[in-house]
Amino acid sequence: MGVIARLTWFAKWISLIGDVWFATALIWYWSSTLHQPYILSLLGLAFSLPGILSLFFGVFADRVGGKLLIVSSVWAQALICAGVALAVTDRSRVGLSITLVLIGTLGVLEAIRSNAISVVMSSFISADLRAQFIGLLHSVQSGIQLAARFFAASSLIWLSIQDIALIDCLSFVIAGILYIFLPVPLRKLPSSNEKYFRRSYVLDIIEGWKVIRTDGLSLRLLCVLLLSGPSMAVISGYVAWRIERNLHASSWWYSLSISMEMVGSMGAALLGAKVFRRVARRFGVTWIFLLDFLFMGISAFAMGFFNRIWVIVLCMCLVGVLQAGQNVVAPAYVLASYPKEIIGRAAAVFSTVEAGTQAIGSACMAICAKLLPVPWLFVGAGLLLVVSAPVIFIKLKIKLVTSPTYKNV
């Protein structure tokens, strides 16, 4: 792996440690100290809203790019995280509002940094290294999330929430130091056919959307991402209810099922990145997308249809593997399929749809939960994905939808 990939990977890994640790500890801290459950919903909104706005950040990354945008965003995150440490223990309305705004700002800067890294990767990292980079990054992220579920809440026994926020701040500082040594230009060098600052953001976004529309496979991937929202929402939001209220199992089984999801995701990303890439190069990414979303729907269906705890545990492990496949193949396909000049806004379209899908899916499940039993939520969401995935990816003449770049991963 090249120097750019190594530095980017380690910096992202270090910042993730502090970020996931603090986010998980904060949810537990507010759950145990506040008597206002809606605050947790506002916290979830603060985490997800920047992803919905990612489309504009992609244009910004395309225009500026380079090391300057990455370094400035991560150092700004460090400063804001220090502010969070000062405000997080204030449980008044003003204190909570300030904390939520600062956390939302952290998410905005994270989205900017992620899009800027995508631009750097498309310009300076080869296709072979991209797949390896994405696979390693996803496996480490899954491992961090796995550890956070076990240790973040319990760490409040010997550390205060302010201490954990300061550790998060320190992780951004270390990442910022590493990013300084990236051997890339401070700013993106404009090409002869680009007129960055003479056009509006809206026109740039429209241009990126038009390019995506010309690629039939990308357009269908966006469609299936939208339809996968209910499945992902029901899996992430109602597994605990399904295990405790429907199957009357202990919380140990819930911890095991969530852990198995992370284990499957981490193992598949770490060991399967090259396998995913070989399959995609030989048969095309369409097969991976089709089977991935198809089995995602089958998993959701099985968790609602079968009243067996071991079925849920196995399905959660499979869901982790499938999510790893999506997170490895889809970014590699996007980075390899679009011109470097618009890669930021193209990647941002997918990020925006993914974030919006989670919000839409959660809203749909909140409405359906008032009308249907929880097991039927799993069954319905699973059937939606099982039916829609083949319809979206297979043509009427029983041919897979492809694109000129469907093997470029």
C-alpha positions as CSV (number, residue, x, y, z in Angstrom):
1,M,0.0,0.0,0.0
2,G,1.4,3.4,-1.0
3,V,2.3,6.3,1.4
4,I,-0.8,8.2,0.6
5,A,-3.0,5.2,1.4
6,R,-1.2,4.4,4.6
7,L,-1.3,7.9,6.0
8,T,-5.0,8.3,5.1
9,W,-5.9,4.9,6.5
10,F,-4.1,5.4,9.8
11,A,-5.4,8.9,10.3
12,K,-9.0,7.8,9.6
13,W,-8.5,4.8,11.9
14,I,-7.3,7.0,14.8
15,S,-10.1,9.5,14.4
16,L,-12.7,6.8,14.3
17,I,-11.5,5.4,17.6
18,G,-12.3,8.7,19.4
19,D,-15.4,9.4,17.4
20,V,-17.2,6.1,17.9
21,W,-16.1,5.9,21.5
22,F,-17.5,9.3,22.3
23,A,-20.7,8.9,20.3
24,T,-21.5,5.5,22.0
25,A,-20.7,6.9,25.4
26,L,-22.8,10.0,24.9
27,I,-25.9,8.0,23.9
28,W,-25.5,5.9,27.1
29,Y,-24.7,9.0,29.2
30,W,-27.8,10.9,28.1
31,S,-30.0,7.8,28.4
32,S,-29.0,7.5,32.0
33,T,-29.0,11.1,33.0
34,L,-31.8,12.7,31.0
35,H,-35.5,12.0,31.3
36,Q,-36.4,13.4,27.9
37,P,-36.2,10.6,25.3
38,Y,-36.7,13.0,22.4
39,I,-33.3,14.3,23.0
40,L,-31.9,11.0,21.7
41,S,-33.9,11.5,18.5
42,L,-32.4,14.9,18.1
43,L,-29.0,13.4,18.6
44,G,-29.7,10.9,15.9
45,L,-30.7,13.8,13.6
46,A,-27.5,15.6,14.4
47,F,-25.6,12.5,13.4
48,S,-27.5,11.9,10.1
49,L,-28.4,15.4,8.8
50,P,-24.8,16.2,7.6
51,G,-24.9,13.1,5.5
52,I,-28.0,14.4,3.7
53,L,-26.2,17.6,3.0
54,S,-23.2,15.8,1.6
55,L,-24.2,16.6,-1.9
56,F,-23.1,20.2,-1.5
57,F,-19.9,19.1,0.3
58,G,-19.0,16.9,-2.7
59,V,-19.1,19.9,-5.0
60,F,-16.9,21.8,-2.5
61,A,-14.4,19.0,-2.5
62,D,-14.3,18.9,-6.3
63,R,-13.6,22.7,-6.4
64,V,-11.0,22.8,-3.6
65,G,-9.7,19.3,-3.1
66,G,-6.1,18.6,-2.0
67,K,-4.5,18.4,1.4
68,L,-5.7,21.8,2.6
69,L,-9.3,20.8,2.8
70,I,-8.5,17.6,4.6
71,V,-6.2,19.1,7.2
72,S,-8.3,22.2,7.9
73,S,-11.5,20.1,8.4
74,V,-9.9,17.7,10.8
75,W,-8.2,20.5,12.9
76,A,-11.6,22.3,13.0
77,Q,-13.1,19.1,14.3
78,A,-10.5,19.0,17.1
79,L,-11.4,22.5,18.2
80,I,-15.1,21.9,18.1
81,C,-14.7,18.6,20.0
82,A,-12.9,20.6,22.7
83,G,-16.0,22.9,22.8
84,V,-18.2,19.8,23.1
85,A,-16.2,18.7,26.2
86,L,-17.1,22.0,27.8
87,A,-20.8,21.9,27.0
88,V,-21.7,18.2,27.2
89,T,-22.3,18.1,31.0
90,D,-24.7,21.1,30.9
91,R,-28.2,19.5,30.9
92,S,-30.1,22.8,30.6
93,R,-31.9,23.5,27.3
94,V,-29.2,25.9,26.3
95,G,-26.4,23.5,27.1
96,L,-28.1,20.6,25.3
97,S,-28.8,22.8,22.2
98,I,-25.2,23.9,22.1
99,T,-24.0,20.4,22.3
100,L,-26.3,19.2,19.5
101,V,-25.2,22.1,17.3
102,L,-21.6,21.3,17.9
103,I,-22.1,17.6,17.2
104,G,-23.9,18.5,14.0
105,T,-21.0,20.7,13.0
106,L,-18.6,17.8,13.6
107,G,-20.7,15.8,11.2
108,V,-20.6,18.5,8.6
109,L,-16.8,18.7,8.8
110,E,-16.6,14.9,8.7
111,A,-18.6,14.8,5.5
112,I,-16.3,17.5,3.9
113,R,-13.2,15.5,4.9
114,S,-14.7,12.2,3.6
115,N,-15.5,13.8,0.2
116,A,-12.0,15.4,0.0
117,I,-10.4,12.1,0.7
118,S,-12.5,10.5,-2.1
119,V,-11.1,13.1,-4.4
120,V,-7.5,12.4,-3.3
121,M,-8.0,8.7,-3.6
122,S,-9.3,9.0,-7.2
123,S,-6.4,11.2,-8.2
124,F,-3.4,9.6,-6.5
125,I,-4.3,6.0,-5.6
126,S,-4.5,3.2,-8.1
127,A,-7.6,1.0,-8.5
128,D,-5.8,-2.0,-6.9
129,L,-4.9,0.0,-3.8
130,R,-8.4,1.6,-3.6
131,A,-10.1,-1.8,-3.1
132,Q,-7.5,-2.8,-0.5
133,F,-7.8,0.6,1.2
134,I,-11.6,0.5,1.4
135,G,-11.6,-3.1,2.7
136,L,-9.1,-2.4,5.4
137,L,-10.8,0.8,6.4
138,H,-14.2,-0.9,6.7
139,S,-12.8,-3.8,8.6
140,V,-11.2,-1.5,11.2
141,Q,-14.3,0.6,11.4
142,S,-16.3,-2.6,12.2
143,G,-13.8,-3.6,14.8
144,I,-14.0,-0.2,16.5
145,Q,-17.8,-0.4,16.5
146,L,-17.6,-3.9,18.0
147,A,-15.3,-2.8,20.8
148,A,-17.3,0.4,21.4
149,R,-20.5,-1.6,22.0
150,F,-18.8,-3.4,24.9
151,F,-16.5,-0.8,26.4
152,A,-17.8,2.7,25.6
153,A,-20.7,2.7,28.1
154,S,-18.7,0.9,30.8
155,S,-15.8,3.4,30.4
156,L,-18.0,6.0,32.1
157,I,-17.3,4.2,35.3
158,W,-13.7,5.4,35.5
159,L,-13.9,8.3,33.0
160,S,-16.2,11.2,32.8
161,I,-18.0,12.1,29.5
162,Q,-15.8,15.2,29.4
163,D,-12.7,13.0,29.5
164,I,-14.0,10.9,26.6
165,A,-14.8,14.0,24.6
166,L,-11.2,15.2,25.2
167,I,-9.9,11.8,24.0
168,D,-12.0,12.3,20.9
169,C,-10.4,15.8,20.5
170,L,-6.9,14.2,20.9
171,S,-7.7,11.6,18.2
172,F,-8.5,14.4,15.7
173,V,-5.3,16.2,16.6
174,I,-3.2,13.1,15.9
175,A,-5.1,12.5,12.6
176,G,-4.5,16.2,11.7
177,I,-0.7,15.7,12.2
178,L,-0.7,12.6,10.0
179,Y,-2.6,14.4,7.3
180,I,0.0,17.2,7.2
181,F,2.5,14.7,5.8
182,L,0.3,13.6,2.9
183,P,2.4,13.9,-0.2
184,V,-0.3,15.6,-2.2
185,P,-0.8,19.3,-3.3
186,L,-2.4,21.7,-0.9
187,R,-5.1,22.5,-3.4
188,K,-6.5,20.6,-6.3
189,L,-5.0,21.7,-9.6
190,P,-7.8,22.8,-12.0
191,S,-7.8,21.2,-15.4
192,S,-8.3,23.1,-18.6
193,N,-12.0,22.1,-19.0
194,E,-13.0,23.1,-15.4
195,K,-14.4,26.5,-14.4
196,Y,-14.9,26.0,-10.7
197,F,-15.6,29.4,-9.4
198,R,-17.6,30.7,-12.4
199,R,-20.5,28.4,-11.8
200,S,-23.0,27.9,-9.0
201,Y,-23.1,25.0,-6.7
202,V,-26.5,24.0,-8.1
203,L,-25.2,23.8,-11.7
204,D,-22.3,21.6,-10.5
205,I,-24.7,19.3,-8.7
206,I,-26.9,19.1,-11.7
207,E,-23.9,18.2,-13.8
208,G,-22.9,15.4,-11.4
209,W,-26.5,14.1,-11.5
210,K,-26.6,14.1,-15.3
211,V,-23.4,12.1,-15.4
212,I,-24.8,9.5,-13.0
213,R,-28.0,9.3,-15.0
214,T,-26.0,8.2,-18.1
215,D,-24.8,5.2,-16.1
216,G,-27.8,2.8,-15.9
217,L,-26.2,0.6,-13.2
218,S,-25.5,3.6,-10.9
219,L,-29.0,4.8,-11.3
220,R,-30.4,1.4,-10.4
221,L,-28.1,1.2,-7.4
222,L,-29.5,4.5,-6.1
223,C,-33.0,3.1,-6.5
224,V,-32.3,-0.1,-4.6
225,L,-30.6,1.9,-1.9
226,L,-33.8,3.8,-1.4
227,L,-35.9,0.6,-1.2
228,S,-33.4,-0.9,1.2
229,G,-34.2,1.8,3.8
230,P,-37.0,-0.1,5.5
231,S,-35.0,-3.3,5.8
232,M,-32.0,-1.5,7.3
233,A,-34.3,0.6,9.6
234,V,-36.1,-2.5,11.0
235,I,-32.9,-4.4,11.5
236,S,-31.1,-1.6,13.3
237,G,-34.2,-0.5,15.3
238,Y,-36.3,-3.5,16.1
239,V,-33.9,-6.4,16.7
240,A,-33.8,-5.7,20.4
241,W,-37.6,-5.6,20.6
242,R,-37.8,-8.8,18.5
243,I,-35.4,-10.7,20.8
244,E,-36.8,-9.4,24.2
245,R,-40.5,-8.9,23.6
246,N,-41.3,-11.6,21.0
247,L,-38.8,-14.3,21.8
248,H,-38.4,-13.5,25.5
249,A,-34.7,-14.0,25.3
250,S,-32.1,-12.3,27.6
251,S,-30.1,-9.2,26.7
252,W,-27.1,-11.5,26.2
253,W,-28.6,-12.7,23.0
254,Y,-29.0,-9.2,21.8
255,S,-25.4,-8.4,22.5
256,L,-24.4,-11.6,20.7
257,S,-26.5,-10.8,17.6
258,I,-25.1,-7.2,17.4
259,S,-21.6,-8.5,17.9
260,M,-22.0,-11.2,15.2
261,E,-23.1,-8.4,12.8
262,M,-19.8,-6.6,13.5
263,V,-17.8,-9.8,13.3
264,G,-19.3,-10.7,9.9
265,S,-18.7,-7.2,8.6
266,M,-15.1,-7.0,9.9
267,G,-14.2,-10.4,8.6
268,A,-15.7,-9.9,5.2
269,A,-14.1,-6.5,4.7
270,L,-10.7,-7.7,5.9
271,L,-10.6,-11.1,4.2
272,G,-13.1,-10.7,1.4
273,A,-12.1,-7.4,-0.3
274,K,-9.9,-9.1,-2.8
275,V,-12.6,-11.8,-3.4
276,F,-15.3,-9.2,-4.0
277,R,-13.0,-7.4,-6.5
278,R,-12.1,-10.6,-8.3
279,V,-15.8,-11.6,-8.7
280,A,-16.7,-8.1,-9.8
281,R,-13.9,-8.1,-12.4
282,R,-14.9,-11.4,-13.8
283,F,-18.7,-11.3,-13.7
284,G,-19.3,-7.5,-13.1
285,V,-20.5,-5.7,-10.0
286,T,-24.2,-6.2,-11.1
287,W,-24.1,-9.7,-9.7
288,I,-22.6,-8.6,-6.4
289,F,-25.3,-5.8,-6.0
290,L,-28.1,-8.2,-7.0
291,L,-27.1,-11.0,-4.6
292,D,-26.2,-8.6,-1.9
293,F,-29.5,-6.8,-1.7
294,L,-31.4,-10.1,-2.4
295,F,-29.9,-11.8,0.6
296,M,-30.3,-8.7,2.7
297,G,-34.1,-9.0,2.1
298,I,-34.0,-12.7,2.8
299,S,-32.3,-12.1,6.1
300,A,-34.8,-9.5,7.2
301,F,-37.7,-11.8,6.2
302,A,-36.2,-14.8,8.1
303,M,-35.7,-12.7,11.3
304,G,-39.4,-11.9,11.3
305,F,-40.8,-15.2,10.0
306,F,-38.9,-17.7,12.1
307,N,-39.3,-17.6,15.9
308,R,-35.8,-18.9,16.6
309,I,-33.1,-16.9,18.3
310,W,-30.3,-18.7,16.5
311,V,-31.9,-17.6,13.2
312,I,-31.6,-14.0,14.2
313,V,-28.0,-14.4,15.3
314,L,-27.0,-16.1,12.0
315,C,-28.9,-13.5,9.9
316,M,-27.2,-10.7,11.7
317,C,-23.8,-12.2,10.9
318,L,-24.9,-12.5,7.3
319,V,-26.1,-8.9,7.3
320,G,-22.7,-7.8,8.4
321,V,-21.1,-9.7,5.5
322,L,-23.5,-8.2,3.1
323,Q,-22.9,-4.6,4.4
324,A,-19.2,-5.2,4.0
325,G,-19.8,-6.2,0.4
326,Q,-21.7,-3.0,-0.3
327,N,-19.2,-0.8,1.5
328,V,-16.2,-2.3,-0.4
329,V,-17.6,-2.7,-4.0
330,A,-19.9,0.4,-4.3
331,P,-17.3,3.0,-3.4
332,A,-14.7,1.3,-5.6
333,Y,-17.1,1.2,-8.5
334,V,-18.0,4.9,-8.1
335,L,-14.3,5.9,-7.9
336,A,-13.5,3.9,-11.0
337,S,-16.5,5.0,-13.1
338,Y,-16.5,8.8,-13.1
339,P,-14.1,11.5,-14.2
340,K,-11.8,12.8,-11.5
341,E,-13.1,16.3,-12.0
342,I,-16.6,15.4,-10.6
343,I,-15.8,12.4,-8.4
344,G,-16.6,14.4,-5.2
345,R,-20.1,15.3,-6.3
346,A,-20.8,11.9,-7.7
347,A,-19.8,10.2,-4.5
348,A,-21.8,12.8,-2.6
349,V,-25.0,11.8,-4.5
350,F,-24.6,8.3,-3.2
351,S,-23.8,9.4,0.3
352,T,-26.8,11.7,0.3
353,V,-29.2,9.0,-0.9
354,E,-27.8,6.6,1.7
355,A,-28.3,9.0,4.5
356,G,-31.8,10.0,3.3
357,T,-32.7,6.3,3.0
358,Q,-32.0,5.8,6.6
359,A,-34.2,8.7,7.6
360,I,-37.0,7.6,5.2
361,G,-36.9,4.0,6.3
362,S,-37.1,5.0,10.0
363,A,-40.1,7.2,9.3
364,C,-41.8,4.4,7.4
365,M,-41.2,1.9,10.2
366,A,-42.4,4.4,12.8
367,I,-45.7,4.6,11.0
368,C,-46.0,0.9,10.3
369,A,-45.2,-0.1,13.9
370,K,-48.5,1.5,14.9
371,L,-50.4,-0.8,12.5
372,L,-48.5,-4.1,12.4
373,P,-46.8,-6.4,14.9
374,V,-43.0,-6.2,14.9
375,P,-42.4,-9.6,13.2
376,W,-44.5,-8.4,10.2
377,L,-42.3,-5.3,9.9
378,F,-39.3,-7.6,9.3
379,V,-41.3,-9.8,6.9
380,G,-42.7,-6.8,4.9
381,A,-39.4,-5.0,4.6
382,G,-37.6,-8.2,3.6
383,L,-40.2,-9.0,0.9
384,L,-39.9,-5.5,-0.5
385,L,-36.2,-5.9,-1.0
386,V,-36.5,-9.5,-2.3
387,V,-38.9,-8.5,-5.0
388,S,-37.4,-5.1,-5.9
389,A,-33.7,-6.2,-6.2
390,P,-34.3,-8.6,-9.2
391,V,-36.7,-6.2,-10.8
392,I,-34.2,-3.4,-10.6
393,F,-31.1,-5.2,-11.7
394,I,-32.5,-7.7,-14.2
395,K,-33.9,-6.6,-17.6
396,L,-37.1,-8.0,-19.0
397,K,-35.2,-10.3,-21.3
398,I,-33.5,-11.9,-18.3
399,K,-30.3,-10.0,-18.7
400,L,-28.4,-8.3,-16.0
401,V,-28.3,-4.5,-16.2
402,T,-24.7,-3.4,-17.0
403,S,-22.8,-0.3,-17.8
404,P,-19.6,0.4,-19.7
405,T,-17.6,0.4,-16.4
406,Y,-19.4,-2.4,-14.6
407,K,-16.1,-4.4,-14.2
408,N,-14.0,-1.4,-13.2
409,V,-13.4,-2.0,-9.5
